C-alpha cells in the first residue's frame, strides 16, 4: 500500500451521463459513462457541467 507521500498516477475523463436515455451524438463527443466504465474507469464525482442537459462526471483510471 502506498504511503502518504507516494506518487499516485491516473488518467481522468469527463464523460456525459445519459441517465438511461439517448444523448445527441454531436454532444456525446466526450464519451459516455458506460464507455469509460468498460475501459476500467471509476466514478469520482458529478460535476456541474452539462452536455445535452445531462451531467458530466469526473472519472479516473489508476495507472499504478
C-alpha positions in Angstrom: 0.0 0.0 0.0 1.4 3.4 -0.9 2.4 5.7 1.9 1.0 9.3 2.3 3.9 10.8 0.2 3.7 8.2 -2.6 3.2 9.5 -6.1 -0.2 8.4 -7.5 -0.8 8.4 -11.2 -4.1 8.3 -13.0 -5.8 9.5 -16.2 -9.1 11.4 -15.9 -12.0 11.9 -18.2 -15.3 13.9 -18.1 -18.0 11.9 -19.9 -21.7 12.6 -20.0 -24.2 10.6 -18.0 -27.0 9.6 -20.4 -29.3 8.9 -17.4 -30.9 5.9 -19.2 -31.7 7.9 -22.3 -30.1 8.8 -25.5 -27.6 11.6 -25.9 -27.4 13.8 -29.0 -24.3 12.4 -30.9 -23.0 15.9 -31.6 -22.8 16.4 -27.8 -21.5 13.0 -26.8 -18.0 13.6 -28.3 -16.7 13.5 -24.7 -17.9 9.9 -24.3 -20.5 8.3 -22.1 -20.0 6.9 -18.6 -20.7 3.4 -19.8 -17.8 3.7 -22.3 -15.4 4.8 -19.5 -16.6 2.2 -17.1 -16.0 -0.6 -19.7 -12.4 0.8 -20.0 -11.8 0.5 -16.3 -12.6 4.0 -15.1 -14.4 4.6 -11.8 -16.7 7.4 -10.9 -15.2 10.1 -8.7 -17.8 12.9 -8.5 -20.5 14.6 -10.6 -19.7 18.0 -12.0 -22.0 20.9 -12.5 -21.1 20.9 -16.2 -23.7 19.5 -18.6 -23.9 18.2 -22.2 -27.3 18.0 -23.8 -28.8 18.9 -20.4 -27.2 15.9 -18.8 -24.5 16.0 -16.1 -20.9 15.1 -16.8 -18.8 13.2 -14.3 -15.1 13.1 -13.2 -13.9 9.6 -13.9 -10.5 8.2 -13.2 -8.4 5.2 -14.0 -5.4 4.4 -11.9 -2.2 3.8 -13.8 -0.2 2.2 -11.0 
